[in-house]
Amino acid sequence: KSSSSINYPHRWLLVTHVCRVWRYAALDCSALWTRIIWCGIPARVDAYLVRSGTRPLSLEASKNSAFFHPDLARWRYGNKVAIGPLFLAKYSHRIRNIDSLSLVSSRGPQLSLPLLDTIHVIMQSSLPALSFADMPILKTVKLSHVSLQIFRSLARQSITHLHVTGDVRSDNRNHLTLSSWLQLLQDMPSLKELDLNDTNAIHFSPTTLKQELQTVRQSAQ
């Protein structure tokens, strides 16, 4: 088998073609339809939305551009890299995870993402919509190629894991000073893990940041 067929995100659907019993069992199991890969035929995504019932949704960008269907360019719910306003208006209350997809929110009421637990942000265009969103249980945030200056507006007290990877740009204006980092971390009092995978994310040693943060927390006790 080719590597592309092995990596095809919907290969598990083959079980629905084994026999009638397996097909009906799969179609009736809403938990199987909650992971939506943002690629392929738009009608397939619509089918996932119906068959998943009211369960929380995990939305992921396709890792292989070969799987993008041309119809996605005209899809009412967005495009191959973005979740559009119509989808958010109808399903934002069910979204639990967002991986590598941009959010395009329409002007109007505050975006509510009550179940959002994990998000991987790879486009700064997502941050305006997220900055003012209601995300009461957001715990894990991964940033790739995103300005940390802009991320500051996304900080939430519920965040427990923050991962910074990729090139955060060499422009010094996009880097946070030590004092700004300390303020950012204080805005996330529940933070348990800080992963600075990209050495360009800070202009000082991680040890310095850790020591300064411990000092600030001890003085606040």
JOJOFEN-V187685 format. One record per residue. N is the residue number from 1. PSI is psi in whole degrees, 0 to 359 (999 if undefined). Layout:
# JOJOFEN-V187685
n-><N/N>
psi-><PSI/PSI>
This chain:
# JOJOFEN-V187685
n-><1/2/3/4/5/6/7/8/9/10/11/12/13/14/15/16/17/18/19/20/21/22/23/24/25/26/27/28/29/30/31/32/33/34/35/36/37/38/39/40/41/42/43/44/45/46/47/48/49/50/51/52/53/54/55/56/57/58/59/60/61/62/63/64/65/66/67/68/69/70/71/72/73/74/75/76/77/78/79/80/81/82/83/84/85/86/87/88/89/90/91/92/93/94/95/96/97/98/99/100/101/102/103/104/105/106/107/108/109/110/111/112/113/114/115/116/117/118/119/120/121/122/123/124/125/126/127/128/129/130/131/132/133/134/135/136/137/138/139/140/141/142/143/144/145/146/147/148/149/150/151/152/153/154/155/156/157/158/159/160/161/162/163/164/165/166/167/168/169/170/171/172/173/174/175/176/177/178/179/180/181/182/183/184/185/186/187/188/189/190/191/192/193/194/195/196/197/198/199/200/201/202/203/204/205/206/207/208/209/210/211/212/213/214/215/216/217/218/219/220/221>
psi-><145/157/328/322/326/323/359/123/343/22/333/342/344/333/338/355/9/308/173/322/313/321/310/323/317/318/330/352/97/333/336/344/17/342/108/118/124/69/184/205/127/324/331/319/319/321/320/318/322/313/340/354/238/13/156/148/145/121/127/141/146/138/354/114/343/342/356/135/140/331/341/336/338/17/136/341/1/209/193/345/1/141/120/171/323/318/315/322/326/329/6/331/351/353/123/321/141/121/110/30/142/151/131/103/140/158/141/217/153/136/129/122/71/338/358/120/322/137/138/112/121/357/130/341/342/333/321/317/321/328/325/8/153/108/74/337/20/125/319/126/127/128/130/121/38/137/127/334/318/327/335/328/350/349/135/149/337/345/128/339/126/122/126/116/167/178/115/16/141/349/122/336/342/358/147/143/169/316/324/322/318/319/319/315/328/334/351/69/341/0/127/335/127/113/109/73/333/117/344/354/334/154/28/171/146/328/318/316/316/316/317/321/318/321/316/317/322/321/337/347/999>
